[in-house]
Amino acid sequence: MKTYKQKGNTALLILNQKTSAKVLVNNVVLIKGDVNYTTFYLNGGQERVVAHTMKFFVNHLENFGFLRVHRAFMINPSYVKEYNPTEESVMMSNGQKANISRRKKHILKKILI
């Protein structure tokens, strides 16, 4: 996993070495894992699919403040729009919905409150 620091606090995340697909870490709203593929949902409504498991990105993105709230979801807390405790889900600023596991609820509550 490589990231490159640019001017200021922005960092580039290399998604694919062969095609040199890069994404600003601050623009990532939600990450959704599905077996051996990971989908990055970006701030402008774009989506990027990568042929890696989500575990490949987890340790690195936790350094940037991302939270793994479910087996299949990792969120950027700065883009959380609303928290729904009855459905145990979070609505993100781009309209995506992320489920929250029972064991990760307490982590999310500490950050949002």
C-alpha positions in Angstrom: 0.0 0.0 0.0 1.4 3.3 -1.0 0.3 6.8 -0.2 2.0 10.0 -1.2 1.8 13.2 0.8 0.9 16.3 -1.3 0.9 19.9 -0.2 -1.0 20.4 3.0 -2.7 17.4 4.7 -3.9 15.7 1.6 -2.6 12.2 0.8 -3.0 10.2 -2.4 -4.0 6.5 -2.1 -2.8 4.3 -4.9 -5.7 1.9 -5.8 -4.1 0.1 -8.7 -0.3 -0.2 -9.4 -0.8 -1.1 -13.1 -3.2 1.6 -14.1 -1.9 4.2 -11.6 -5.4 4.8 -10.3 -5.1 7.4 -7.5 -7.6 8.8 -5.1 -7.4 11.6 -2.5 -7.9 10.0 0.9 -10.0 13.0 2.1 -12.5 12.4 -0.8 -13.3 8.8 0.2 -16.7 8.7 1.9 -17.4 5.0 2.2 -15.7 1.7 1.5 -17.7 -1.4 0.8 -16.2 -4.8 0.7 -17.7 -7.7 -1.3 -15.7 -10.9 -1.2 -12.5 -10.2 -3.2 -13.6 -6.7 -4.4 -13.7 -3.3 -2.7 -15.8 -0.4 -3.8 -14.7 3.1 -2.9 -17.5 5.7 -2.9 -16.1 9.2 -3.4 -17.3 12.6 -2.5 -18.4 13.6 -6.0 -20.6 10.6 -6.5 -18.0 8.5 -8.2 -17.2 4.9 -7.5 -14.0 3.0 -7.9 -13.9 -0.8 -7.8 -10.6 -2.5 -6.9 -9.7 -6.2 -7.0 -8.4 -6.4 -3.4 -10.1 -7.4 -0.2 -11.1 -4.7 2.2 -8.6 -6.0 4.7 -5.8 -4.9 2.4 -6.8 -1.3 3.0 -8.0 -1.4 6.6 -4.8 -0.9 8.6 -3.7 1.9 6.3 -6.9 3.9 6.3 -7.4 3.6 10.1 -4.4 6.0 10.3 -6.5 8.6 8.5 -9.4 8.3 10.9 -11.6 5.8 9.0 -13.7 3.4 11.1 -14.6 -0.2 10.3 -18.2 -0.3 11.5 -19.2 -3.6 9.9 -17.6 -6.6 8.3 -18.4 -5.1 4.9 -18.3 -1.3 5.6 -15.6 1.2 6.5 -16.7 4.9 6.8 -15.1 8.3 7.0 -16.6 9.9 10.1 -16.4 13.4 8.7 -19.0 12.5 6.0 -21.6 11.0 8.4 -25.0 12.7 7.8 -27.2 10.9 10.3 -27.2 7.9 12.6 -30.3 5.7 12.8 -30.1 3.6 16.0 -33.3 1.6 15.3 -32.0 0.3 12.0 -28.4 0.3 13.2 -27.2 2.2 10.2 -25.5 5.4 9.2 -26.5 7.6 6.3 -23.5 9.2 4.5 -23.4 12.6 2.8 -23.5 11.0 -0.6 -26.7 9.1 0.1 -25.1 5.7 0.8 -26.2 3.7 3.7 -23.8 1.7 5.9 -24.9 -1.0 8.4 -23.3 -1.0 11.8 -22.6 -4.3 13.6 -23.7 -4.8 17.2 -20.1 -4.9 18.5 -19.0 -1.7 16.8 -21.9 0.5 17.9 -20.1 1.8 21.0 -17.1 3.0 18.9 -19.4 5.0 16.6 -21.4 6.5 19.5 -18.2 7.8 21.1 -17.2 9.6 17.9 -20.6 11.0 17.0 -21.5 12.3 20.5 
